[in-house]
């Protein structure tokens, strides 16, 4: 609970700052969780600043009204894409010049990126304090990349990345506590504290981890893409790598393998169509 002075600095009305300690009974606390009001400030009206059922109902109504306002469609225009020294095979692709979203969706993106940043800064402090053993590669400054990817993807799609993997563990469904727990060697972590910074993993949401070997994830990404194609589940695979992996042999092997599989599949479909027409 924020103190009165801090709430004043944050712009919270004084009427809502009469007490720095708002009392909530276990029954009311359960109701707050069930109604999805965790993190929403509730103005207490009961004796000695206790939260009552009408207080919770009022907070729920206010939240519903705010959510409705945030859900209104919003169109954003983009500048046309300009390629630089790109070789196109066939017709050059065109990207949309506008997108329809909402203030609520954009706020969710911002909150997610803000959480990524704060989590990585906290990790940095822990690492410099020698609480995190081994290597520690941070993602702060790149939050927009991960958020943009996740905004376009679904949990059916697969992601495999390098050792800079903390934030993808978070966006794929783990909590900040679980990510930090893994870094600190705690059992709460996704690898039960045995993997550390470079070996996050969450297969139930198709995140196949960080990989400590430069470029190793590209081969895995090609395999994941083939698995989606074989299963015909509509999923795609994102294999993320940086400039350090751009000249690795396994990247070229994975690219050639994927191209060969695509070429073979295209010709097989063409033969099937020819046979059907014949």
C-alpha positions, 0 to 999 in steps of 0.5 A: 500500500502506498503511503499518503505522501507517495500517493500525493506525489503520484497524483492520487486524490487526497480523499483516497489517501486518508489512511496509508493502511487499508484493511481487507478481510480474507473474505473480501480479499478472495472476492477481489481476486475472483473479480480480477481487481488485484492492483486496482485501488479500492476506496474503503468506506467501512469502519477504520478504513476497512473495505466492504462489498459495496466498495468492491462493487464500486471499484468493479463498476469503475474498472468496467467503465474504464475498460470499455473506454480503453477498448474503443478502436484506434487507427494508427498510420505508418510511413510506407516501408522503404527497403535498402539493397533488398533482392526480391524474387518476384513481386516486392512485398507490401506492408500495411500502412495503417493498423487498428488497435485500441488504447487498452491494447497499447497500454497492455503493450507498454505495461509488458515492456515496462515490466521487462525493463524493470525485471532486467534492471533488477537482474542487473543489480542482482548480478552485480551484487554477485547473487546471480551465478554464471553468465547473465545477458540482459534484454533491456533496450530491446523490449520493443522487439519482443513485444512486437513479436508477441503481439503478432504471434500466438501461443501456438507459434514456437519461439527459440532464441539465444542466451538473451532469453529472460523476457521471452520466458516472461511473455510466454507465461512465466512470472517475474518471480519465476524468472528471477528465481531461476537466475538465483538458483531457486526451485521456483524457476522454470529449470528448477534453478539448475539452468540459470540465465541462459537456459530458460524454457517453457515448452507448454507455451512453445518457448524452447528456450535460451541456448548458450551456443551461438547460432545453435537455436537456428537449427532448432528453429528450422526443426520447430518449423518443420514440426508445425508444417508436419502437424498442420497446426497453423503455427510458425517458428521464430528463431531469433539470433544476433549478428554474432550468429549471422556467420555461423555454419549452422545458420546456413545449414538450417536455411538450406534445409528449410529452403530445400524442404519448401522447394520439395513441398512446392513441387510435390503440390504442383505434381499433385495438382497436375495429376488431379487435372489429368 
